Amino acid sequence: MNETRRALLRALADGPTTGPALADRLGISRAAVWKQVEALRDEGFGVESGDDGYRVTDVPAYGAAAVEFGLDAPYEVEYHDSVGSTNDRGRELAADGASDVVVVADEQTGSRGRLRREWSAPSGGVWASLVLRPEIPAAHAPLYTLAAAVAVVRAARESGVDASIKWPNDVLVSGANEGQSTEVDELLVSEANEGGARPATDRGGRKLAGVLTEMEGEADRVSWLVVGIGVNLNVDAAELPPGATSVRDEVGDVDRRVFVQRLLETFAAVTEEPETILSAWREHAATLGQYVRVETQNGVVEGEAVDVRVPGALVVRTDDGERVVHAGDCEHLRPATE
């Protein structure tokens, strides 16, 4: 979508606007305004012309223009009906110098998680990757993974799903998080998947979403981040791996365009003040207050999960004192009060 059409969408999102006013605002002729309006109609928008000017009467169900229309977040959207991996495309855009772009796909054919595991990402889900260039040291990159989990949880709760976060960034449905381990990428404190969920352990668990963060940079700065988010939205659980759930299975279908907008708006708001990310994560955490078992490279840490610290490390109170875990496989054993 060209910048003129994007500016036209922003103008129309504010309400009815006359052709002359649009021409002045966009710096184009009235004939060019009409041409861009026709292009929007071709994309599926309902645009009517009345005494008060042009007004949008209908918005397409999904797509770049649909997501950008009324979006209160500083991102451009690149949409694909089908793509191998939104993260792969995000890395290509990052290498070309892009920033503040969201790659969105209806489906992915080559989804992956940690260690390049394949995951299901069928049509109807939310498969999106944000290309960012935050001015932060590389060690703080995991905060953006946690922020993405917060954004997913808040969008899910607005849709009626009682979601919560299992350390560090698995989004689960309430009551589905006990006994499910989470593998964590040691560099970014993120086990994540771009689509769907890992099969459940013998003790069950229903995973709604995951996050895969990739980066390039040096110790003192991040060159770019690609934050991949996969949410099982309007898909059947039968299409997903064992142990997964979807918004459809929990509460029925929701407006995917609105869900993505709320997710992006929340992510933008939370990351605008990185110092607030951990408090936002704590607000939605299922892990804190649980008796956990974490397998790390240096052995097993078992005790009560009591806090998270920058950049997302888990603090576990053990019989030998507090341990700070930066990476590991975390299992909820039971609430610490039991």
C-alpha positions as semicolon CSV with decimal commas, in nm:
position;residue;x (nm);y (nm);z (nm)
1;M;0,000;0,000;0,000
2;N;0,145;0,335;-0,101
3;E;0,192;0,620;0,144
4;T;-0,078;0,836;-0,017
5;R;-0,340;0,566;0,034
6;R;-0,215;0,511;0,388
7;A;-0,255;0,882;0,460
8;L;-0,603;0,875;0,310
9;L;-0,700;0,589;0,541
10;R;-0,573;0,783;0,842
11;A;-0,779;1,084;0,736
12;L;-1,096;0,881;0,680
13;A;-1,053;0,708;1,016
14;D;-1,113;1,047;1,178
15;G;-1,462;1,066;1,024
16;P;-1,631;1,204;0,711
17;T;-1,402;1,433;0,512
18;T;-1,470;1,629;0,196
19;G;-1,273;1,583;-0,124
20;P;-1,119;1,933;-0,111
21;A;-1,016;1,883;0,252
22;L;-0,856;1,548;0,166
23;A;-0,675;1,703;-0,129
24;D;-0,534;1,979;0,093
25;R;-0,437;1,739;0,370
26;L;-0,269;1,492;0,135
27;G;-0,119;1,751;-0,100
28;I;-0,274;1,593;-0,408
29;S;-0,543;1,689;-0,661
30;R;-0,912;1,606;-0,614
31;A;-0,882;1,372;-0,911
32;A;-0,603;1,188;-0,730
33;V;-0,822;1,168;-0,418
34;W;-1,097;1,006;-0,624
35;K;-0,845;0,761;-0,771
36;Q;-0,724;0,658;-0,425
37;V;-1,080;0,621;-0,300
38;E;-1,154;0,390;-0,592
39;A;-0,843;0,188;-0,505
40;L;-0,973;0,147;-0,150
41;R;-1,306;0,027;-0,287
42;D;-1,119;-0,227;-0,499
43;E;-0,954;-0,352;-0,179
44;G;-1,293;-0,416;-0,024
45;F;-1,363;-0,093;0,164
46;G;-1,707;0,054;0,153
47;V;-1,663;0,427;0,087
48;E;-1,963;0,651;0,032
49;S;-1,976;1,014;-0,070
50;G;-2,234;1,240;0,093
51;D;-2,296;1,602;0,181
52;D;-2,035;1,579;0,458
53;G;-1,776;1,417;0,233
54;Y;-1,632;1,068;0,202
55;R;-1,704;0,822;0,481
56;V;-1,602;0,460;0,536
57;T;-1,907;0,235;0,573
58;D;-1,742;-0,107;0,559
59;V;-1,394;-0,244;0,628
60;P;-1,249;-0,567;0,482
61;A;-1,222;-0,857;0,724
62;Y;-0,841;-0,874;0,704
63;G;-0,541;-0,740;0,514
64;A;-0,286;-0,460;0,536
65;A;-0,528;-0,173;0,478
66;A;-0,788;-0,329;0,707
67;V;-0,544;-0,362;0,998
68;E;-0,402;-0,013;0,947
69;F;-0,747;0,151;0,932
70;G;-0,799;0,304;1,277
71;L;-0,480;0,147;1,418
72;D;-0,346;0,358;1,704
73;A;0,012;0,232;1,681
74;P;0,310;0,352;1,474
75;Y;0,338;0,050;1,244
76;E;0,303;-0,010;0,873
77;V;0,153;-0,345;0,778
78;E;0,272;-0,583;0,507
79;Y;0,016;-0,854;0,443
80;H;0,047;-1,197;0,278
81;D;-0,228;-1,450;0,214
82;S;0,036;-1,718;0,264
83;V;0,403;-1,700;0,357
84;G;0,665;-1,946;0,468
85;S;0,746;-1,754;0,785
86;T;0,664;-1,400;0,890
87;N;0,989;-1,395;1,087
88;D;1,188;-1,487;0,776
89;R;1,021;-1,203;0,587
90;G;1,080;-0,973;0,885
91;R;1,452;-1,049;0,878
92;E;1,461;-0,965;0,508
93;L;1,296;-0,630;0,574
94;A;1,532;-0,563;0,866
95;A;1,833;-0,634;0,643
96;D;1,696;-0,375;0,400
97;G;1,678;-0,114;0,675
98;A;1,306;-0,134;0,755
99;S;1,168;-0,042;1,096
100;D;0,826;-0,028;1,259
101;V;0,679;-0,270;1,007
102;V;0,449;-0,561;1,090
103;V;0,446;-0,862;0,860
104;V;0,103;-1,028;0,881
105;A;-0,007;-1,350;0,713
106;D;-0,332;-1,541;0,691
107;E;-0,134;-1,865;0,709
108;Q;0,226;-1,979;0,732
109;T;0,365;-2,281;0,555
110;G;0,704;-2,295;0,727
111;S;0,640;-2,193;1,089
112;R;0,904;-2,277;1,343
113;G;0,994;-2,238;1,705
114;R;1,313;-2,287;1,899
115;L;1,569;-2,513;1,730
116;R;1,368;-2,463;1,409
117;R;1,090;-2,696;1,516
118;E;0,789;-2,688;1,285
119;W;0,455;-2,565;1,413
120;S;0,102;-2,545;1,279
121;A;-0,005;-2,202;1,153
122;P;-0,328;-2,250;0,956
123;S;-0,555;-1,990;0,802
124;G;-0,753;-1,800;1,063
125;G;-0,478;-1,755;1,318
126;V;-0,276;-1,447;1,399
127;W;0,071;-1,482;1,253
128;A;0,262;-1,156;1,275
129;S;0,622;-1,035;1,309
130;L;0,722;-0,685;1,414
131;V;1,043;-0,535;1,275
132;L;1,184;-0,293;1,532
133;R;1,499;-0,094;1,602
134;P;1,477;-0,010;1,973
135;E;1,754;0,192;2,130
136;I;1,842;-0,063;2,397
137;P;2,143;-0,280;2,481
138;A;2,128;-0,631;2,342
139;A;2,096;-0,777;2,692
140;H;1,757;-0,610;2,729
141;A;1,608;-0,761;2,412
142;P;1,418;-1,030;2,610
143;L;1,198;-0,755;2,754
144;Y;1,034;-0,721;2,414
145;T;0,949;-1,091;2,416
146;L;0,776;-1,046;2,752
147;A;0,597;-0,737;2,620
148;A;0,461;-0,940;2,329
149;A;0,321;-1,199;2,571
150;V;0,153;-0,920;2,769
151;A;-0,002;-0,781;2,450
152;V;-0,140;-1,123;2,353
153;V;-0,288;-1,183;2,698
154;R;-0,463;-0,847;2,707
155;A;-0,608;-0,894;2,359
156;A;-0,720;-1,245;2,453
157;R;-0,886;-1,127;2,773
158;E;-1,070;-0,853;2,587
159;S;-1,201;-1,133;2,366
160;G;-1,327;-1,323;2,669
161;V;-1,047;-1,578;2,706
162;D;-0,901;-1,615;3,057
163;A;-0,539;-1,621;2,943
164;S;-0,222;-1,588;3,147
165;I;0,155;-1,607;3,098
166;K;0,374;-1,898;3,191
167;W;0,738;-1,798;3,231
168;P;0,868;-1,649;3,023
169;N;0,623;-1,600;2,738
170;D;0,389;-1,894;2,680
171;V;0,029;-1,774;2,673
172;L;-0,202;-2,033;2,823
173;V;-0,566;-2,062;2,909
174;S;-0,644;-2,045;3,281
175;G;-0,621;-2,385;3,444
176;A;-0,414;-2,526;3,161
177;N;-0,069;-2,431;3,280
178;E;0,016;-2,680;3,551
179;G;0,270;-2,942;3,464
180;Q;0,363;-2,809;3,122
181;S;0,731;-2,736;3,071
182;T;0,863;-2,451;2,864
183;E;1,196;-2,462;2,685
184;V;1,368;-2,126;2,690
185;D;1,614;-1,986;2,440
186;E;1,921;-1,896;2,642
187;L;2,013;-1,587;2,443
188;L;1,674;-1,418;2,441
189;V;1,507;-1,588;2,738
190;S;1,240;-1,694;2,494
191;E;1,105;-2,029;2,393
192;A;0,849;-1,940;2,151
193;N;0,669;-2,048;1,848
194;E;0,532;-1,853;1,559
195;G;0,222;-2,058;1,540
196;G;0,046;-2,304;1,757
197;A;0,165;-2,488;2,060
198;R;0,405;-2,757;2,161
199;P;0,241;-3,092;2,232
200;A;0,138;-3,115;2,594
201;T;0,322;-3,322;2,848
202;D;0,147;-3,617;3,012
203;R;0,000;-3,376;3,267
204;G;-0,172;-3,168;2,999
205;G;-0,190;-2,799;2,918
206;R;-0,351;-2,584;2,654
207;K;-0,130;-2,333;2,485
208;L;-0,288;-2,039;2,307
209;A;0,012;-1,847;2,175
210;G;0,387;-1,811;2,167
211;V;0,655;-1,561;2,071
212;L;0,979;-1,601;1,876
213;T;1,223;-1,310;1,902
214;E;1,529;-1,281;1,681
215;M;1,786;-1,005;1,680
216;E;2,107;-0,868;1,541
217;G;2,332;-0,632;1,730
218;E;2,632;-0,577;1,949
219;A;2,667;-0,586;2,325
220;D;2,579;-0,219;2,373
221;R;2,303;-0,188;2,115
222;V;2,042;-0,371;1,911
223;S;2,061;-0,329;1,534
224;W;1,716;-0,480;1,484
225;L;1,461;-0,704;1,650
226;V;1,204;-0,926;1,485
227;V;0,932;-1,022;1,732
228;G;0,720;-1,303;1,591
229;I;0,379;-1,362;1,750
230;G;0,159;-1,662;1,683
231;V;-0,194;-1,685;1,825
232;N;-0,436;-1,970;1,764
233;L;-0,737;-1,750;1,696
234;N;-1,019;-1,855;1,463
235;V;-0,893;-2,208;1,406
236;D;-1,017;-2,548;1,519
237;A;-0,818;-2,727;1,785
238;A;-0,824;-3,034;1,560
239;E;-0,591;-2,847;1,322
240;L;-0,341;-2,785;1,602
241;P;-0,091;-3,008;1,783
242;P;-0,205;-3,193;2,096
243;G;-0,211;-2,964;2,397
244;A;-0,306;-2,652;2,204
245;T;-0,624;-2,449;2,223
246;S;-0,767;-2,161;2,027
247;V;-0,984;-1,859;2,087
248;R;-1,248;-2,026;1,870
249;D;-1,253;-2,331;2,096
250;E;-1,270;-2,117;2,410
251;V;-1,526;-1,848;2,320
252;G;-1,601;-1,875;1,948
253;D;-1,474;-1,668;1,656
254;V;-1,368;-1,308;1,717
255;D;-1,290;-1,020;1,481
256;R;-0,933;-1,098;1,377
257;R;-0,867;-0,745;1,251
258;V;-0,967;-0,593;1,587
259;F;-0,769;-0,856;1,779
260;V;-0,451;-0,773;1,586
261;Q;-0,507;-0,401;1,631
262;R;-0,547;-0,434;2,006
263;L;-0,238;-0,657;2,024
264;L;-0,026;-0,406;1,831
265;E;-0,159;-0,107;2,024
266;T;-0,085;-0,273;2,357
267;F;0,262;-0,378;2,248
268;A;0,339;-0,023;2,133
269;A;0,212;0,128;2,458
270;V;0,403;-0,114;2,682
271;T;0,733;-0,089;2,494
272;E;0,715;0,290;2,480
273;E;0,821;0,275;2,845
274;P;1,041;-0,036;2,874
275;E;1,073;0,010;3,249
276;T;0,703;-0,085;3,282
277;I;0,727;-0,415;3,095
278;L;0,811;-0,634;3,395
279;S;0,528;-0,493;3,605
280;A;0,288;-0,555;3,317
281;W;0,418;-0,911;3,286
282;R;0,375;-0,972;3,659
283;E;0,014;-0,856;3,635
284;H;-0,067;-1,144;3,400
285;A;0,177;-1,409;3,524
286;A;0,058;-1,759;3,610
287;T;0,404;-1,869;3,724
288;L;0,452;-1,636;4,021
289;G;0,327;-1,801;4,337
290;Q;0,373;-2,147;4,191
291;Y;0,607;-2,414;4,319
292;V;0,820;-2,477;4,012
293;R;1,088;-2,709;3,885
294;V;1,331;-2,554;3,638
295;E;1,584;-2,761;3,452
296;T;1,888;-2,551;3,362
297;Q;2,222;-2,631;3,205
298;N;2,372;-2,627;3,553
299;G;2,114;-2,852;3,718
300;V;1,763;-2,840;3,857
301;V;1,624;-2,543;4,051
302;E;1,314;-2,618;4,256
303;G;1,115;-2,385;4,478
304;E;0,862;-2,102;4,476
305;A;0,865;-1,862;4,182
306;V;0,855;-1,524;4,353
307;D;0,952;-1,260;4,094
308;V;1,107;-1,169;3,760
309;R;1,403;-0,939;3,712
310;V;1,547;-0,754;3,412
311;P;1,566;-0,876;3,144
312;G;1,310;-1,143;3,234
313;A;1,497;-1,380;3,465
314;L;1,289;-1,588;3,705
315;V;1,359;-1,558;4,078
316;V;1,302;-1,888;4,262
317;R;1,302;-1,914;4,641
318;T;1,466;-2,246;4,727
319;D;1,562;-2,412;5,056
320;D;1,911;-2,271;5,000
321;G;1,800;-1,917;4,927
322;E;1,692;-1,729;4,616
323;R;1,815;-1,841;4,275
324;V;1,795;-1,630;3,960
325;V;1,725;-1,839;3,652
326;H;1,790;-1,686;3,310
327;A;1,705;-1,990;3,098
328;G;1,560;-2,333;3,149
329;D;1,264;-2,567;3,121
330;C;1,003;-2,454;3,373
331;E;0,731;-2,681;3,511
332;H;0,453;-2,574;3,744
333;L;0,424;-2,835;4,018
334;R;0,158;-2,682;4,242
335;P;0,057;-2,349;4,397
336;A;0,314;-2,257;4,661
337;T;0,043;-2,217;4,926
338;E;-0,062;-2,583;4,907
